[in-house]
């Protein structure tokens, strides 16, 4: 079904609704004057800096907006870096009053929202009071709402600015571009080569790498009236549409969906409010709902293009913690240069609106929780006030000018976890040996084997503590009096559910940087082997260092990855049944690894070691390291038909894991390496008394 808005055949219908939209948009922001500001502490507001300037009909105007501008062609970076090599400097013009020849004011007083944006810039580390040293200059002309400005005269005002220079390195803020009936997607003022931070860009009007797409702030939202809701709470509706003045073709499709889907709530302007509209109410027939509070009762909320492609509804929806479903082809989403909108919203093509329910039903509950968390985080950090919108805009421009000091994808998009350690690039090059390592042993109920492993690892000089992860919920661990007395701290942790991922949880009992992950049947490792492996890890603290190694190979016949345990000249994985790694990666595994991957591991009760290899190689770009030549780890003499069959199915499942993980990561992060670490005098014919590690296992 074709539901795209066609302007010419529907021009009359748009004109009818345009007046309503214009009135609403004009009233979005209230205005204040500089006299209402009790403490004009900033230079741009000081009365001795302000003037009343007259424009005549013959005053020159600015040149038209240069549609070909990019960062490399229109932005002069040689004006940046005077004050700081990692931060731009921003100057704000004084607030002047502009009048025409008859003495009538050309511009309205600053809106409260625009003043907050200027104040945020002036209070930020970016601000400078010297225009000659500024990288970026912001005119104190309120252009947020095009309905409130005189286009030609504003072009003359911009051209009259002392450092205008055809708009070079000037930044203009605009949230509501265009006017009835065309509703352009960009501010219709002659702006030359100025950067526009705009709220309604389409793919046709947005100058990539140059302009900044910003949210449309809605001051009518009263946040104090919305109760706080957990992202885990159940919602009454699957999806809500609450926008008013939607085009008839969209309304027809939504009415059809409404008839078939009881979980869809379609509410609009109340019938009794045709002349005086109450923004805080929406109705379905005669039933009224509080707005935007009703949005908190839905999992998803529709944001459909209206007369303008950018909608304040997006701000409303995100402020209520509802997952946006954006139906606006070609819309440049706010701050999309740095924000990953796939983690925030669901995008539905306008032609696919009728299939909306099927699309939304495909999202798992776990994915919905992730989206809700991300919506709350992004709205609070980048959308919630004019201040954060202005500062986010400056940060994006700052990252363009100083990319080496810019924020990473993770900095922009990941919810901060205060418990995580620093990025592995900043791990110590050689951790102190005095701290030692914590042996984390995963067990179910093999006590005899477990106690042997504990006795064996207790002989390692660098051992600091043993933590046993008890993964059996049906059976309690034995009393502490029956555990081995090893002369080192011994703790056990009871898990709530039998999951292989429990071995990688960053337990509070682990106080060392280094963790030795052990299975409860690895009884063959000697103290010398473990001590040597720990010393190797100290040389490479960002690597997985261990004993049993594996490799992944590409099957040319099936074009799929295959898990291989036979010895080859290279390796790509070290199994975590006996491996050292930094505690940082336990945090990443628990809090930052793709949820789909972690779910696969827990459901199949397998491949958590492969998952850790994928995670570490993906984060560091480096391969694992195998130590010592020991080859056999389990039971080399136990070879029979049943074992061979079991081993074959095991290899198939492990291969499936590699292919699934590759699909989730959308790449193959594992790195092949032809390297193994052995003690220096391992094969040399020297007396044992000269060798530090004498008890190293042979093949």
Buried (B, 14 or more C-beta within 10 A) or exposed (E): EEBEBEEEEEEEEBEEBBEBBBEBBEBBBEBBEBEEBEEBEBBBBEEEBBEEEEBEEEBEBBBEBBEEBEBEEBBEBEBBBBBBEEBBBBBBBBBBBBBBEEEEEBBBBBBBBBBBBBBBBBEBEBBBBEBEBBBBBBBBBBBBBBBBBBEBBBBBBBBBBEBBEBBBBBBBBBBBBBBBBEBBBBBBBBBBBBBBBBBBBBEEBBBEBBBBBBBBBBBBBEEEEBEEBEBEEEBEBBBBBBBBBBBEBBBEBBEEBBEEBEBBBBBBBBEEBEEEBEBEBBBEEEEBBEBBBBBBBBBBBBBBBBBBBBBBBBBBBBBBBBBBBBBBBBBBBBBBBBBEBEBBBBBBEBEBBBEBBEBBEEBEEEBBBBBBBBBBBBBBBBBBBBBBBBBBBBBBBBBBBBEEEBEEEEEBBBEEEEEBBEEBEEBEEEBEEEBBBBBBBBBBEBBEBBBBBBEBBBBBEBBBBBBBBBBBEEEEBBEEEEBBEBEBEBBBBEBEEEBBBBBBBBBEBBBBBBBBBBBBBBBBBBBBBBBBBBBBBBEBBBBBBBBBBBBBBEEEEEEBBBBBBEEBEEBBBBBBBBBBBBBBBBBBBBEBBBBBBBBBBBEBEBBBBBBBBBBBBBBBEBBBBBBBBBEEBEEEEEEEEEEEEEEEEEBEEBBBBBBBBBEBBEEBBBBBBEEEBBBEBBEEEEEEEEBEBBEBBEE
